[in-house]
């Protein structure tokens, strides 16, 4: 992988981590801490899924993708139903 591509991916990943940190800070003020945690975990799962399948990654889905999928199912299973 070339230096430019590595630098670009590093910048993108850094932005994604910073966005997750900002979301965590915003969610700390929520009265419903369970819902806030579930929202953050969903964002982490989405970020992990994106990272694993980002364009040009060239890495087939593996244990990390499966872990992200299982975490997503867990979050969905304990989330309040939206009827």
C-alpha positions as CSV (number, residue, x, y, z in Angstrom):
1,X,0.0,0.0,0.0
2,X,1.4,3.4,-1.0
3,X,2.2,6.1,1.5
4,X,-0.5,8.5,0.2
5,X,-3.1,5.8,0.5
6,X,-2.0,5.0,4.0
7,X,-2.0,8.6,5.0
8,X,-5.5,9.1,3.5
9,X,-6.9,6.0,5.3
10,X,-5.3,7.1,8.6
11,X,-6.9,10.6,8.3
12,X,-10.3,9.0,7.5
13,X,-10.0,6.6,10.5
14,X,-8.9,9.5,12.8
15,X,-11.9,11.5,11.7
16,X,-14.2,8.5,12.4
17,X,-12.7,8.1,15.9
18,X,-13.0,11.8,16.6
19,X,-16.7,11.6,15.5
20,X,-17.3,8.7,17.9
21,X,-15.6,10.6,20.7
22,X,-17.8,13.7,20.0
23,X,-20.9,11.6,20.0
24,X,-19.9,10.0,23.3
25,X,-19.5,13.5,24.8
26,X,-22.9,14.6,23.5
27,X,-24.6,11.5,24.8
28,X,-23.3,12.0,28.3
29,X,-25.9,14.6,28.9
30,X,-28.8,12.3,28.1
31,X,-31.1,11.3,30.9
32,X,-31.6,7.8,29.5
33,X,-28.1,6.4,29.8
34,X,-29.1,3.0,28.5
35,X,-30.5,4.5,25.3
36,X,-27.4,6.7,25.0
37,X,-25.1,3.7,25.4
38,X,-27.1,1.8,22.8
39,X,-26.9,4.7,20.4
40,X,-23.1,4.9,20.8
41,X,-22.6,1.2,20.4
42,X,-24.7,1.3,17.2
43,X,-22.4,4.0,15.9
44,X,-19.3,2.0,16.9
45,X,-20.7,-1.0,15.1
46,X,-21.5,1.0,12.0
47,X,-18.0,2.5,12.0
48,X,-16.4,-0.9,12.4
49,X,-18.5,-2.3,9.6
50,X,-17.5,0.6,7.4
51,X,-13.8,0.3,8.3
52,X,-13.9,-3.4,7.5
53,X,-15.5,-2.9,4.1
54,X,-14.2,0.5,3.1
55,X,-13.5,0.9,-0.6
56,X,-10.1,-0.4,-1.6
57,X,-9.5,-2.3,1.6
58,X,-9.0,-5.5,-0.3
59,X,-9.5,-7.5,2.8
60,X,-12.3,-10.0,2.8
61,X,-14.7,-10.1,5.7
62,X,-13.2,-12.0,8.6
63,X,-13.4,-12.2,12.4
64,X,-13.7,-8.4,12.8
65,X,-16.6,-8.2,10.4
66,X,-18.3,-11.1,12.2
67,X,-17.7,-9.5,15.6
68,X,-19.3,-6.3,14.2
69,X,-22.2,-8.2,12.9
70,X,-22.7,-10.0,16.2
71,X,-22.5,-6.7,18.2
72,X,-25.1,-5.2,15.9
73,X,-27.4,-8.2,16.6
74,X,-26.8,-7.8,20.3
75,X,-27.6,-4.1,20.3
76,X,-30.7,-4.8,18.2
77,X,-31.7,-7.5,20.7
78,X,-31.5,-5.3,23.8
79,X,-32.8,-2.1,22.1
80,X,-36.3,-1.0,23.0
81,X,-38.8,-1.9,20.3
82,X,-40.0,0.9,18.1
83,X,-43.7,0.0,17.6
